[in-house]
Amino acid sequence: MDWKLELVFVPVSDVDRAKDFYVNKVGFNADFDERPTESIRFVQLTPPGSACSITIGEGLTDAAPGSAPMLQMVVSDIQVAHDELKAKGVDVSEVMILDWGHFVYFADPDGNKWAVQYLPQRPNG
């Protein structure tokens, strides 16, 4: 039996601002944005090519905005990823080259932290 991680909750203070950031600056796909009840808004966003999505919304978690643990994506070209984020106005770090991978870092408007990693020893990152 496979156990697949497919959804991670990311606590934010302003759902529309966060959705705009993830979709229009980082490039996530907006999969779902619904209000199943008046007190719940469920927004699912997925990085291109990923099997795992994030969810932001209202009434989903008691976690404080910005308190998500470090989240990480893997890409096939770290320089292209860096340049795309920077061109879209994301405050992204410079590329860091470490023995275990190449990284860039950024945070969403609430301070949830992200790492983007390229693994040169792995085909396609």
N, C-alpha and C positions, 0 to 999 in steps of 0.2 A: 504494500500500500504506500502511495506517495503522500507526503504531508507538505503542502505547498503554501508558502506565505504569500497571500494575495492582497492584503489590505492592512495599512498602517494608519492609525489615527494621529493627526497632527493638530494640536490645539492652537487656535488663532483667536484674536479678539475681534476682527472685522472680516467676515466671510467674503464679502465682495472684493475687498482690497487684496486679500490673500489669493482668491481665485484669479484676479487680474494678474497678480505677480506670477503665479505658477503657470498660467496659460500664456500670457502675452510676453513675459520676460524670460521665463525658464523654458517654455515650449512644451509643457505637458498638454495632453489631450483632455478636454472637458468631457467626461463620459456621462455624468449624471448630476443633476441638480434638482432635487425635489423636496417638497415639504409633506411627508406622510401624515404629520399632525401639525397643529398650529405652533407647538413648542419645539418641533424638530425640523431642522433643515439638513439634508444629507447631500454633500457634494463630493463626487468621486473624480479624481484626476490621475492620469497615468502618464509616466514618462514614455516617450516614443520607444517602441520595441520592448517595453518591460512587461513582465507577467505579474508584477506587483504594483498596486495603486496606492495612493494616499487618499484619506478622506478628511475633509474639513467640514465644519458646519456649526449648527446650534443644537444644544441639548444632547450632544453625543458623548461628552466626557466631562469629568470634573477637573481634569488637569488644567493647570494655569497656562494661558497663552505663552508660547515661546519655550515651553518646558519639554518638548520632544527630545529624546536622546539623539545624538548625532546620527543622521541618516546618510546613506552612501549609495551612489550610483556608479556604474562602471561603463566606460565609453571606449570606443576603438581608436580615438584620436584626441588626446588631452588638449592639444593646442587649438584644434577646431572648436572643441567644447568651450574652452576659455574665451576664444575670440567671439563666439556666438553670444555667450552670456554678457560679455563686456559691451558688445554692439547693441544689445537690447537694454542696456542700462543697469545691469546687475552689478553690485559692488562685489566683484570676484577677486580673489587673491591672484597673485602671479603663480605660474606653474612651479611646483616644488618637486624636484626629482630626488626620490629616496630609493634605497636598495630594493624595497618591496613594492614599488610602484610610483607613478607620477600622479600628483594631486593638484586640484584647485579647490578652494573653499568659498562658500557664500552662506548668507543667512536670509531668511524671509523677513518681511516687515515686522514680525513679532519676535525675531531672534532665534527661531528654530534653525539649527545649524545643519549644513549639508557639506559632504565631501563628494568630489567627483574624482574617480580613480581610473587610471589607465594602467594595465598590466602588460608590459612589453613582452613578457615571456609567454603570454597566452594569445593564441591566434584571435584576431578581431577584438583584442582588449579583454 
